[in-house]
């Protein structure tokens, strides 16, 4: 299995807020060791590898994870906690997962 983390660099050169938060969580949980590659999606360069990958997989948010294996097509994760749960077998609460989904989809309203 090969895991690629795609994170965005904003036009002003700074990392996107969500990317920085996810990266900090991964370092704190010692999960970064499972990442094979980190690719940048540079807002100022539509031909940057990360922007090309986002286009290839029709992804419009960052960060996202690409999980590749020889036996299956690439699987894309845009929700960090779902990635941890399904790929890294980490434990998370339902509340954490719902909060992450709501952060990524502010148009949703959970009851």
N, C-alpha and C positions, 0 to 999 in steps of 0.2 A: 504494500500500500504506500502511496505517495501523497503527501498533504502539502498543498500550497495555500498560503495566506496571501490574499490580495488586500492591500490597504491603500487608502487614497491620500495623496498630497494635494492640498488646496492650492489655488492660484497664487496665494501669498507665500507659499513655501512651507507652511505649517501642516502638521498631520491633522486629519479630521478628528474631531472630538471622540466620536464613537470608536474609531480605530485605536486611538491612544488608550481609551478605557479598556477595550478588549485585550489589547496587548499587555496592559498592566495586570489584568486579571489572570492572564495566562502565565505571566512570569511569577506572580504571587502563588499560583497553584502548581508551579513547576510543570506546566503543560507545554511550554515552548519547545521543549526537547523533542516533541513529536512532529514539529513542523519541519518539512524538508526544504521548503523554499519560501521566501518572502518576496513578493512582487509588488511594485508600486504602480498605482494608477494615478498618473500625474495630470491634473486638470489642465495644465498648460500645454500638454503634449498628447494629442489624441492618438498618436502612434506608439505611446508608451505601452509596454507589455501588459500592464494591468488594465489599461483602457481597452486594449484589443481583446483581452480575456473577458472583460465585462461585456463587450459587444458580442463576442462569440457565444456566451452563455445567456445573453439577454438579461444582465443584472444591472440594476440601477442604483444600488446602494453599496456602501462599504462599511466595514470590512466584509469579505466573504471568503469561504474556504472551498477549495476544489479538492475532492478526495478521489484519487484514481487507483484502480486496481486492474490487474490483467484480466480478471474474470467478469468485469462488469463495466458499463459505461461510467464516465465521471459523474460523481454526485456533487451537487453544489449546496452549500449551507450558507444562508444569510443570517441565521439566528445562532449566536454563539452558544447558548445553553443547549440548543438542540444538537449542535455539532458535538459538544462535550458528552452529552448523554448517549448519542448514537454511535459516535466514533471512538471517543476516549473512555467511554464507560464510566464517566463521572457521575456523581450524584448531584441532583439539583431538585429544588422544590418546584411544585407546580406554580407557585406564586412567582418564582424567579423566571420561569419560562414564559408565563403570561405577561410579565412586565417587559421582557425582552421583545415579545411579539408586538405589544402595544407601543413600545418605543419605535419599532420599525414601521408601524402602521398607525399613525396618530388619528387616522380617520375612523378606526374601529372604536367601539365603545363596549367594554365588557361589563356584564351585570354582576 
